[in-house]
Structures are given as C-alpha cells and as structure tokens.
Amino acid sequence: MSSAFVKENDAQHLNEVGPTYGALLLYLRRENGGVPVLETKTYYSEKYKRDVFEMSDGLTYAKNDNDKWYIILDI
C-alpha cells in the first residue's frame, strides 16, 4: 500500500520508532518517500554524552535516556 493512503492518525512519530539503528533507518526511508537515508558520520558527543548519527537527510539523531530517538537541533 502506498504511504499516500495512510491515515494521518496512523503515521509513526520518531519517538515511537524502536531503539535499534535499523529501525531508525527504516523509519527515515519511509519518511523520505522510499529513498534510503544514509549515515554520513557517527561519533560520541561529549556535549550530549551519547552517540550521535549524522544522516544524509541533513539531520543529526540520537537516543535519549529512555532509548527514544530524537533530532539534535544544535550541534
């Protein structure tokens, strides 16, 4: 089924994605219309005290203390 037919209430939010890196990649691909989003850089951030993932969509992602994905806005 095309994502164009997904009801608004059925959309998944980033903080609902499973805690694995693979789950993040799958979510980002769906959000990007089926085009893969690739990792451009991964490193440990002293500022955030966690691993961060810079991706080809221009955003940087990390997991919070509750293992939920979020976007880091001020790298």
Secondary structure, 3 states (H helix, E strand, C coil): CCHHHCCHHHCCCHHHCCCCHHHHHHHHHHHCCCCCCCEEEEEEECCCCEEEEEECCCCEEEECCCCCEEEECCC
